[in-house]
Amino acid sequence: MLDKFLKDAKDTKKQKYLGLAIGIAILGIAITFIPTKKTPNTNMAQNAPISNVSKDALSYEEALEKRLTNILQKMEGVGQVNVMLTTFSNEEKVLAEEKTEDREHQEEKDEAGGVRITEKEGKQNKIVLQSGNTPFIIKENKPRIEGVLVLAEGADNSMVKTEIIESVSSLLNVPVHKVSVFKKQK
């Protein structure tokens, strides 16, 4: 049948291109059936250590408390300060993922005229790893601050108290109703 088709082609250029296309198709099919050595997949998620989240969250809170204490003590009339922060969640790390989706749609007709439709759908997520099998981190979301308590020597002055509340609110992006300021004992 192929010989008849090739003989019917009048132009030798068409025969050459057709022969080349058939050769490439056969080579492509042959390559898919050649067995290959299995190599370990480097994109597979492994039990890679990501760091102690609660320890990071605590150090994040402590660092903010120290910075806030230092800056508030420099404000006029505030005096000695103690700051306590509470957070809603721990630090969250967003890991890079390689997402693949496969869809297959197949229609089969039988001799009686019936049609059978088969649809297959597959999804796969793989964590992208850096060298040393550590996950690639896209971004880190710091813990959300829920409340702030400030104890200040100068908090008995309403003007100083208002300035502390406004400063803390704007620095930490916390609503003013979640910032409490009280006079510190001497």
Secondary structure, DSSP 8 states (H G I E B T S, - for coil): -HHHHHHH---HHHHHHHHHHHHHHHHHHHHHHS-------TTS--------HHHHHHHHHHHHHHHHHHHHHTSTTT-SEEEEEEESS--EEEE-EEEEEEEEEEEEE-TTS-EEEEEEEEEEEEE-B-TTS-B-EEEEE---EEEEEEEETTTTSHHHHHHHHHHHHHHHT--GGGEEEEE---
